[in-house]
């Protein structure tokens, strides 16, 4: 009885804050209350609040040019730079992404966090399957986001395409999204991204996902996300391995250098119209050939829309790969078709 009364009180407070355009205060209140008294009502409301908060803001550009200049802090090291969580800061991210294309963070998440997020993925997949079979409508693990229409926003979501590629949209899993954001907050990752982008960031509904890639998944092709995200954006992807990958499970292959242009797609040899052919990859890589990355559970890699990479595939893989992918954007240059969630 007390919990029910308290939850109604909290939701009244949230409604009052939103009525006064204090969306971020409402988000903070619900995050804190849900940590004390976890419930579907709070988690589902948070998804909608994050979407609405974006459109309640006036997004003024914080910088006039991008990418920023940065000292090469990793000039003495070869390949993709690596840091520990203690060494991770905005200067390190800026230097690595601008000069080398990406930054690896070894051991970003601990064992409890990787276990929590793996379980979140399994719950989200299971409840989505129940919804498809008609045995479940909604739950804290799977409630499809229903974004309100806004000018310039395409709200249609082809969920079957995401599932075929080994992904559940985090925004479709209120509990899963809460867990992801909580883990990021534990390590001040959102503050780091805000400092890097120079704006409080927004996640992408379409590109922030709970990933479970089957060991026998076919090759997906080389690509730069910027080829379909558009020009003039500011982004940072935080990809975190939740299982060991790169030996008996799928990982990533990546060109270990910064590219300053979007390379041609759909040329001879490309798997699809939006992917890059091997010959173009080799030309873009120059004297830095693609590398096959290996990660332990909890390791992360950060990169932006210019990075050229692909999901690796091999007949020798025997284990499925679990990971989360979180694409952050500066709101003032947000590609609206990605559907924004303020964090």
NORRAUR-V46023 format. One record per helix or strand. SS is the DSSP state (h for helix, s for strand). FROM is the first residue (numbers start at 1). TO is the last residue. If there is no record, write none. Layout:
BEGIN
ss:SS from:FROM to:TO
ss:SS from:FROM to:TO
END
This chain:
BEGIN
ss:h from:2 to:19
ss:h from:23 to:36
ss:h from:40 to:56
ss:s from:81 to:84
ss:h from:85 to:87
ss:h from:90 to:100
ss:s from:102 to:106
ss:h from:111 to:133
ss:h from:159 to:164
ss:s from:167 to:169
ss:h from:170 to:172
ss:h from:174 to:186
ss:h from:189 to:197
ss:s from:201 to:204
ss:s from:209 to:213
ss:s from:222 to:224
ss:h from:226 to:229
ss:s from:235 to:241
ss:s from:245 to:245
ss:s from:249 to:249
ss:s from:252 to:254
ss:s from:276 to:276
ss:h from:278 to:285
ss:s from:291 to:292
ss:s from:295 to:295
ss:s from:300 to:303
ss:s from:308 to:311
ss:s from:319 to:319
ss:s from:321 to:330
ss:h from:331 to:333
ss:h from:336 to:338
ss:s from:340 to:342
END
